[in-house]
Amino acid sequence: MAAVDQDQVRVVQTSAMRTVGVEEELLLVDVRTGKPRSVASQVIATATDEDNAAAAGDGGVEPELQRYMVETQSSAASDLSDVEAELREWRRVVAHAAREARHRGISAWRSASARPHRKY
């Protein structure tokens, strides 16, 4: 094996710091009945206006296939606390937009419950 001249060796970083982004699907429901409401287009229009979107960050709110759901996404970040803060802000923006659409209530992880019996 040949000797390596240490003056000739240089370290090349081959990978950048890893980043992560998160998407969430939110169900738009009527708070009185718990039934889905097809108000995604109104919610998105309100959530993405300049005043609301600027406060939330570089992520966004987009339609899902169903008209009673919206998708939020964070921007890519290397610190998970930044991702969490941005997602929380997008949830706040969507909840405000849902109230503006007169269909309050967003089903989120805080209100989810397990089924008492097996589904299948």
C-alpha positions in Angstrom: 0.0 0.0 0.0 1.4 3.4 -1.0 2.0 6.1 1.6 -0.5 9.0 1.4 1.0 12.5 1.6 -1.2 14.3 4.1 -0.6 17.6 2.4 -2.3 16.2 -0.7 -5.4 15.1 1.2 -8.5 17.3 1.5 -11.8 16.5 3.0 -14.8 16.9 0.8 -18.2 17.1 2.4 -20.6 15.0 0.3 -23.8 15.7 2.0 -25.5 18.8 3.2 -27.4 19.1 6.4 -30.6 17.1 6.2 -33.9 18.9 6.1 -37.5 17.8 6.6 -40.9 19.2 5.7 -44.2 17.9 6.9 -47.6 17.8 5.3 -50.9 17.4 7.3 -54.3 16.7 6.0 -57.1 18.5 7.9 -60.7 17.5 7.9 -63.2 20.4 7.8 -66.2 19.5 9.9 -69.3 21.1 11.4 -68.7 21.4 15.1 -72.3 20.7 16.0 -72.8 17.6 14.0 -69.2 16.4 13.4 -70.1 15.9 9.7 -67.6 16.9 7.0 -68.4 20.2 5.3 -67.4 20.9 1.7 -65.8 24.3 2.3 -62.2 23.7 1.4 -62.2 26.3 -1.4 -63.5 29.1 0.9 -61.0 28.1 3.6 -58.1 28.0 1.2 -59.1 31.4 -0.3 -59.1 33.0 3.2 -56.0 31.1 4.5 -53.9 32.1 1.5 -54.7 35.8 1.4 -51.6 38.0 2.0 -52.3 38.9 5.6 -52.8 35.3 6.8 -50.2 33.5 4.7 -47.5 36.0 5.5 -47.8 35.3 9.2 -47.6 31.5 8.8 -44.4 31.1 6.9 -43.2 29.7 3.6 -45.3 26.5 3.7 -48.8 26.6 2.5 -52.4 25.4 2.3 -53.6 23.4 -0.7 -56.8 21.5 -1.7 -57.0 17.8 -1.2 -59.0 15.4 -3.5 -62.1 15.7 -1.2 -63.7 19.2 -0.9 -64.0 18.8 2.9 -60.2 18.5 3.4 -57.2 20.8 3.1 -53.5 20.0 3.2 -51.0 22.2 5.1 -47.3 21.9 4.6 -44.3 23.3 6.3 -41.3 24.6 4.5 -38.2 22.5 4.6 -36.1 23.0 7.8 -33.2 21.4 9.6 -34.6 22.1 13.1 -37.8 20.2 14.0 -38.9 22.9 16.4 -39.1 25.3 13.3 -41.3 22.7 11.5 -43.5 22.4 14.5 -43.9 26.1 15.0 -44.8 26.6 11.3 -47.3 23.8 11.3 -49.0 25.2 14.4 -49.2 28.5 12.7 -50.8 27.0 9.6 -53.3 25.2 11.8 -54.2 28.5 13.4 -54.6 30.1 10.0 -56.8 27.3 8.7 -58.9 27.3 11.9 -59.4 31.1 11.5 -60.3 30.6 7.8 -62.8 27.9 8.7 -64.5 30.2 11.2 -64.6 32.9 8.5 -66.4 30.3 6.3 -68.9 29.9 9.2 -68.0 26.3 9.5 -66.0 26.2 12.7 -64.0 23.2 13.7 -61.0 21.4 12.4 -60.5 17.7 13.2 -56.9 17.4 14.4 -54.9 15.1 16.5 -56.1 16.7 19.7 -59.7 15.7 19.1 -59.0 12.2 17.6 -60.3 9.2 19.6 -59.8 5.5 19.3 -62.6 3.2 18.3 -63.8 1.0 21.2 -64.2 -2.0 18.9 -62.2 -3.4 16.1 -63.2 -2.0 12.7 -62.6 -5.2 10.8 
